[in-house]
Amino acid sequence: TEGRTRIMSTDVESLRRRSVADSSEHLWEHDPRGHRRSSQCDRLCVSGTHPETADTPSPCTSHHFGHYTPKCLPIHRHLPCSEDVWQEVSCRTSIHAENEVEAHKLANNYMFGFRKWKSHVTERPIEDRSDVVKELYSQQNFIKPHAGSVVTFGNVVYSILFGWWISLAYVLVCLLMFCTIIGIPYGKLCWRLSGYLLWPFGKALQKTSMPARRCCIKFPHCEAIPEETDDVKGSPEVKESAPLLHPPPSVITDVPPSAPPPQKSQYWCRAGTYVWLLLGYLPLAAVHALVCFLSWMLVFSIPVAKTNARMLHTVLLLPPEEIRLQTVQKAQSCEARVLLCCYRAFNRYYYKYEVDGINVFAVNLLSLVIVTLVIGYVDHNNSFVSSEVKFATTVTSIIPLSYYIGMGIASISAQSNFAVGAVVNATFGSITELTFYLTALLQGQRSGTKCLAEIVKAALTGTLLGCILFVPGLCMIIGGCKHSEQRFNSRSAGVSSALLFISVGGVFAPTLFSKAYGNLVCENCSNLSGDKGSPFTCTACYYDLTENNLSLFQSHIEPLVYTVSVLLPAAYLVGLVFTLKTHSHIYDFHISNGHGHVMSHHNPVVHWSRWRALAVLIVATLLTAVCADLATEHITPIISSRAVSQYFIGVTVLAMVPEIPEIVNGIQFALQNNISLSLEVGNCLAVQVCMLQIPLLILFNAVYDVGFVLIFSDLHLWASIFSVILVNYIFMDGKCDYFQGTALVVVYLILLALYFFAPSPRGC
């Protein structure tokens, strides 16, 4: 009986795992069902609002890492089938993770005060990826089945952009090789390759010197064998971040030899070889290197870069008699090794491509950082590049640097405990914005102008407005187009909303105090009638706090500012304790590997180790400081222009450009029906602006006076207060759609219009 019970339990567990493995694969799921059955009403309510989660195992009973999953709230069977049930089952949020490091990163995403990061920090097995992603990382050294015609729009564009002049270069080298006499074999090869590179699609370059002794099993449908070295053993997995010039080895197995390899002359002992390397290979290498760079920068033409890289490091270094060009029309035998075979020049999915865990766009934008530093420090007198262009390049360069800082923070936090992760997030989480603010204030102090201080205040307000209105609104619109209605945890959103109220109230308290007790000073007053009893018309009125009413500022407003700068970080710490310690069940979630099994405890391969991530953080921070210094140096001609208000420059360009990586992360969360994290992206940034960045600026001003006074204009004050009230009204019911997102974005655009037509601030 005991043995039969054991067998039955094993069978049940096997069936359970099989059913879970066959269920739909969604990265983020809310779990309405477990081994401990809830009432039918509960299950219908949750599955009705989240139909994609009907087959997810319960986090209360599934395997999990203990410190990632706080205790679940009890689900009462007698609850009515209503909207309130969502709040009770919110503890059943299930998150899929491939390994423990990814689980730790996902857990950090739900922690208050931690930077939300979407990209993986560990290598993902290529066999677990979709066919579309596998195609991105596939090498071009095998023949694979291809359906359809190779005459596509992208291939035609390749011939127009690259093919004709690459072919022309080979024709010229061909003529040169024929002139040397001893290079005639290479001239013939160049002639054949000129026609191939003009239209390489559906053709294969093969190495025919020796028959294949091993056959590829990694690509079971290939008809020819990839070119591999003889010392490849084992079956290492293909990495996503495989270097361009060093493709990963394929899994191979031995095949009985058909014939002994023919004897060939010593290739490197020929005089023609060195003539080829000097007169033929070097100019062609320059051509292929240029094509590699251009096609790689275009991103979607990376297959062209792979083709030219393989031509450069493999094909052109082989003896010419060993290279055979053949059209792929029928199944080839395994008697030749494939050197190069491609079918498409462009692939629209290459925006997903990563190099060592870094998105290809972030890799390409590093070249812009180098260009920015060169033109910024070499062309001091703006002889070749104008200040406006330099400002645009420096601001754009902050985008990839902000991405690298986010990747470094996520990598360190995922591989460390909570305390280390909290310190790293608090230290580097706002480093990009603070670097610009401090350099701008120092530049304004050196130049003796108050304009840069006003622009810093506009940038702070613009970041606050963008994170409150634009980021969640855009995520709602994009997510709502894919999912008709999205739900989020209104309790966690309520915590963020309360902190937003506290933040805005504290930051603008000195401004309200100055309105109540400051001296109103008016300038440019005129009396058109000339009668002293008639009213005067004034065009510039403001509250003077630092000159004519210095006692009020020193004895009342300045102590209030310091008090607020202490209370705001204290409120931030209380929020951390509330959400991460005493009321952690608000953010309750469960992490599994997506197949109902316990996650693998094998050491995952991380893209960046802790020390490497720390080094990247330090270097990216230094480069950000340099770019910010260049931006503040070349912003003067822009703010001197009367065409655009300085307010508008601060609330748009300087405020939102550093947040572009965060906006992209929020959009990706929304597309995966995880609107909760999308909203937390904006709320977290807004809270950090008020509770961390502004107090740090006040502290810096107390140590080194740079003229930063925590008194904002009326436009900043009322725009921020109205935005917080509006977003709290929308977040009340715990659900959202594209219409609510449109309302937030429209209000944000209206506020931008106000800033665009607003007069310049005093001192500018």
Secondary structure as GFF3:
##gff-version 3
##sequence-region A 1 764
A	DSSP	alpha_helix	2	21	.	.	.	ID=ss1
A	DSSP	beta_strand	28	30	.	.	.	ID=ss2
A	DSSP	alpha_helix	40	49	.	.	.	ID=ss3
A	DSSP	three_ten_helix	51	53	.	.	.	ID=ss4
A	DSSP	three_ten_helix	66	68	.	.	.	ID=ss5
A	DSSP	alpha_helix	85	89	.	.	.	ID=ss6
A	DSSP	three_ten_helix	90	92	.	.	.	ID=ss7
A	DSSP	beta_strand	93	96	.	.	.	ID=ss8
A	DSSP	alpha_helix	100	109	.	.	.	ID=ss9
A	DSSP	three_ten_helix	126	128	.	.	.	ID=ss10
A	DSSP	alpha_helix	131	137	.	.	.	ID=ss11
A	DSSP	alpha_helix	153	158	.	.	.	ID=ss12
A	DSSP	pi_helix	159	163	.	.	.	ID=ss13
A	DSSP	alpha_helix	164	179	.	.	.	ID=ss14
A	DSSP	alpha_helix	184	198	.	.	.	ID=ss15
A	DSSP	beta_strand	203	207	.	.	.	ID=ss16
A	DSSP	beta_strand	214	216	.	.	.	ID=ss17
A	DSSP	beta_strand	225	226	.	.	.	ID=ss18
A	DSSP	beta_strand	252	254	.	.	.	ID=ss19
A	DSSP	three_ten_helix	267	269	.	.	.	ID=ss20
A	DSSP	alpha_helix	271	275	.	.	.	ID=ss21
A	DSSP	pi_helix	276	281	.	.	.	ID=ss22
A	DSSP	alpha_helix	282	297	.	.	.	ID=ss23
A	DSSP	alpha_helix	302	313	.	.	.	ID=ss24
A	DSSP	three_ten_helix	315	317	.	.	.	ID=ss25
A	DSSP	three_ten_helix	320	322	.	.	.	ID=ss26
A	DSSP	beta_strand	323	327	.	.	.	ID=ss27
A	DSSP	beta_strand	337	342	.	.	.	ID=ss28
A	DSSP	three_ten_helix	348	352	.	.	.	ID=ss29
A	DSSP	beta_strand	354	355	.	.	.	ID=ss30
A	DSSP	beta_strand	358	359	.	.	.	ID=ss31
A	DSSP	alpha_helix	360	378	.	.	.	ID=ss32
A	DSSP	alpha_helix	387	414	.	.	.	ID=ss33
A	DSSP	alpha_helix	418	428	.	.	.	ID=ss34
A	DSSP	alpha_helix	431	447	.	.	.	ID=ss35
A	DSSP	alpha_helix	451	465	.	.	.	ID=ss36
A	DSSP	pi_helix	466	470	.	.	.	ID=ss37
A	DSSP	alpha_helix	471	482	.	.	.	ID=ss38
A	DSSP	beta_strand	486	487	.	.	.	ID=ss39
A	DSSP	alpha_helix	490	507	.	.	.	ID=ss40
A	DSSP	alpha_helix	509	517	.	.	.	ID=ss41
A	DSSP	beta_strand	519	526	.	.	.	ID=ss42
A	DSSP	beta_strand	537	544	.	.	.	ID=ss43
A	DSSP	alpha_helix	550	552	.	.	.	ID=ss44
A	DSSP	pi_helix	553	557	.	.	.	ID=ss45
A	DSSP	alpha_helix	558	577	.	.	.	ID=ss46
A	DSSP	pi_helix	578	582	.	.	.	ID=ss47
A	DSSP	three_ten_helix	584	587	.	.	.	ID=ss48
A	DSSP	beta_strand	589	592	.	.	.	ID=ss49
A	DSSP	alpha_helix	610	633	.	.	.	ID=ss50
A	DSSP	alpha_helix	636	640	.	.	.	ID=ss51
A	DSSP	alpha_helix	646	649	.	.	.	ID=ss52
A	DSSP	pi_helix	650	654	.	.	.	ID=ss53
A	DSSP	alpha_helix	655	656	.	.	.	ID=ss54
A	DSSP	three_ten_helix	657	659	.	.	.	ID=ss55
A	DSSP	alpha_helix	660	671	.	.	.	ID=ss56
A	DSSP	alpha_helix	675	688	.	.	.	ID=ss57
A	DSSP	pi_helix	689	693	.	.	.	ID=ss58
A	DSSP	alpha_helix	694	703	.	.	.	ID=ss59
A	DSSP	alpha_helix	714	730	.	.	.	ID=ss60
A	DSSP	beta_strand	735	736	.	.	.	ID=ss61
A	DSSP	alpha_helix	738	757	.	.	.	ID=ss62
###
